[in-house]
Each structure stands twice: as C-alpha cells, then as structure tokens.
Amino acid sequence: MIVFDTLFALLIIYLFIYCIYQLFFFIKANDIEKYFEIHEKTRSIVIERNKICVIIYATAKDKNLDKLLTVLNNQSYPKEYYEVHVAYQKEENDTTPTRDFAIGARIHNIENPDYFSKDKAINLLLNKMLPENKSDAYVFLGANRMVGEKYLENINKSLTKSCVLVGSKISVNEKNQLAKRIKNSIISSYLKYVNRTNSIVRSMFNLPFFIDGDNLVITSDVLEKIGYVALEDKDSELEFSLELASNNIKSIYCPYIITAVDVKNYDFSSPSIKNKFAMFTHYFPLLAFKSNSFKEFMVFLLKPNSLFVLLSFLFLIWLCVYFPNHIAQKLVYVLGIFLFVNFIISINVSKMQLKEIFWLALYPFCLSWQKIKICINNLTMRSIIDSRYEEENINSATINAIVNNGKKDFICKLDLVSEDGMRKVVFREGNRFIVTDSYLRMHDALEDMTYKLKSKGLTLKTCQNCRHFTLCPDGTLDCLNGKCQISQNEILIWNGCQYFNPYPEKKEY
C-alpha cells in the first residue's frame, strides 16, 4: 500500500497547489475593471497606423471564406494600410475557376502536394513576404472565424514594438436546433468564465499565453528573429508558444482582438499529454537559465482542466468510502471545501449571471462527451489500420487496387469506410498505412487518397483518376457511378481497367 498512499498524497498536494495558484489569479481579477479603464484611455489616443498583412489558410472545405473576406474588405481601418493574402489548397481535379484575386484579397493557389499543410503553405508565403519588408505586423486568421468591421483597427491600437498578441474568442450559433443552442450556451459561459478568471489576468500580470493559430498577431521583427510559424494543430501551437517564451518573446493575451467561431466548428481538442510531458522534460533542465515568466509558463503547462479536477475529486471521494483506513479523510474534506470556496470566488470575479452559472456547471460533462467522441474516432481509425475493426460498427469494403511507383505496378488494398455518414479510405500495402480525412462523399475521400499517394510519388490507378472516366450523377450525394468512354461499360469510381490513362500533370505552385 506504500505506492497507493504515495499516489494519494501526490494527488492531494497537486490539487491543493492548483487551488492556491488559482487564488492568486482570482485576487488579481478584482482589478479587471481598472485594467480596462487604463487601456481605454491609452487606446483612445490617436496613434500611428501600422501596415498589417492578414494571412489565411483555406481549403475547399472552408465554406465561410468568402464571407470572411467580405468583412475584411470592409474594415474601418484604411485599406491602404492593410492587405489580405489567402494560401488556398487547390485540389488537382477542382473544376471551379482558379481565382488569383477575390473580394480584395490575393489568392495564392497551392497545387504542389508538398505544401498541402497549413504550416508549409503559410511559411512558404512568409519566406516570400518577409524579405520585402512591406508590413509591420502579420495577422494569422482561421478561415472558419468571423470578425467585426473594427477587427484590424483594434489590432492596430493594441500593437507595440516586438510583440505577439493572442486574440480572444467567442462562440456563436447560426442554427436554431435545440442541441446547438444548448452547446452554444455552455461554451459561451465557459469562455466568459475563463477570460475573466484566467486569460485577462495573465495579461494583467504580463505573463505568456498559449497561442491561438486562428487569431494571432506577430510583428515583423519577431518573425524575422524566429523565422517561421507553427500553427498546424494544438501540439504545434504548444511547441511554438514555448519556443517564443524560451527566447524571451511573450505571447500576450489581448481581449480587444475578438473573433467568433460557430459552435459547430468549435475545437475541443488540446495538446496531447504525451507532447506536454515531452515539452516539460525538454525545457526542465534549462529552467535555471530562463526568466521567471518562462518558469511560470512551465507551471501553467501542468495546470489541470476542469474535467481532470472534477474526476480527481470524485476519485478521492470514492477512496474515502471504500478505503477509509488508508487515506486521510479530513484532507479530502478540506480539499472539497477549498475547491468550493475557489469556485465561489471565481464566480464572483467573473460577474456571471445565475443562468450562466448553470451552463458553466454543465461544461465538464460537455467536455467529457466531446473527449469521448474524439477518443472513439481515434480508436476506430486505429482498429481500421490494424485490420481489427468490426463490421457492425463500421460499414466497409476492401478492394484490390493498382498503384504505380513510376517504374512498375503493384497491388495494394483499399478499405472503403463509411462511419456516421462520413467516408474515409485506408491504403494498405505491406506495413504501410495511409488514412484520409473524413468526407461526405467517397469521391472526395478517394481524391484525398490520390493526393496523399501522389505526394509520395505513387499513382493510384482507379477509374476516378482516368481521363476516360465520366461521372454519372444518380441523384444522391454520395455518387459512385460512372461510365468508361472506351469500353462503354458502367463502372464504379474505385474500379480499374487496362485502359487507364492519367490526367496530364498540371503546373505546380
């Protein structure tokens, strides 16, 4: 029982430290109104206008792009002081007209599969723009975000020399469905609570903040010093945040730079525990040589989320009931009182109404459900890769397909997967596995697989990729039928034949 008692003691100590750590922020949060009064006075002063460059990464999935560009084209900030660039992932078989300019923005069509990722595409643009030195600051904005007409004006008012600013986020709901309204109320209450009890307070303490790759402002001198950005996913954003902080560049939260995200696109993901641990072990030996703000940032890295705190406390209560002779029950009761007092103080400083408190109390359950869904999706795809998935859970079919590596043809297997109304394709050949993203149509999933294989120098010889193939719409969303112009036979998009003739190579970006 020594190990058991040790783990219990460590968990108790960890949660007590968390409570004390939070109390410092709650006490400071009482001065939030003064913080805004001071900033409103300084922001009202007429200041120099900076040249701002907005960079957006988008794909064919981002249906909100034109709406976002329209708002950016009608900003209150003078147009001569800003420009908008879109790194657009242009799909090879996309029949829509290629746009070089649209709604006041310059469109950079990325057709080279080597740059089919957010970080690669954005850094490609930065490598061209930075030497020209035309902009004072760069704004990295997500294609699924929405902004107001004073978005750039607020950025300009917030800019200082050599700064990195992380914007604020609010949740909106464009659908009238009950589930969406409930979800939006929960997320909105949570964001308000976190902003007033944590995010704004970190700004008041001038402490680093984890970046948001869809609402980020970096001055040109900082970009020239760092030389790159990493905004691909939550793990990349975590690594980039720590890289900035370790170089004494603080990414400061700014409540005035506001973007909105539709509740259906709200991202519940977070950096993986594995990556957090890897980052902590990487920087821990260097802490003695780092600033106090960076040391605090490493502590902030270990801060638990609300779900972990709730589950940990429930676990301790369970231990009190079933193992009363092996734990200090009084410590658990004191911890419970401490957590409750912390929550009451935080509610007070967050200025939340009664109905918002109700929605906030549901957030851990909402987060649990979202985490379970993410976990189920990951486990499902892992089981597909390992070829151990069950037919009753996933409708799938496995076919043999021909792939050419530039020298010869070889046979591979394609798993055509349908799950919860979405389609995926899994490529299997020997020990190699490649999985596509989820799409509404199998046609799009097969296209994604074609691009992924092409980036590795492989050509997937299916009818869909043949110039002799003609798609025959059958009135359904997931159109799978077509016709071969050589044999005149009706075929499916994943079939292959001796008449395969690929589309001609297009000029790469």
Beta strands, then each sheet from edge to edge (+ up, - down):
strand 1: 52-58
strand 2: 82-89
strand 3: 101-102
strand 4: 105-110
strand 5: 137-142
strand 6: 145-146
strand 7: 164-172
strand 8: 215-219
strand 9: 251-262
strand 10: 395-404
strand 11: 409-419
strand 12: 422-429
strand 13: 432-435
strand 14: 459-460
strand 15: 469-471
strand 16: 481-484
strand 17: 490-492
sheet 1: 3+ 4- 2- 1- 5- 8+ 7- 9- 6+
sheet 2: 13+ 12- 11+ 10- 14+
sheet 3: 15+ 16- 17+
end
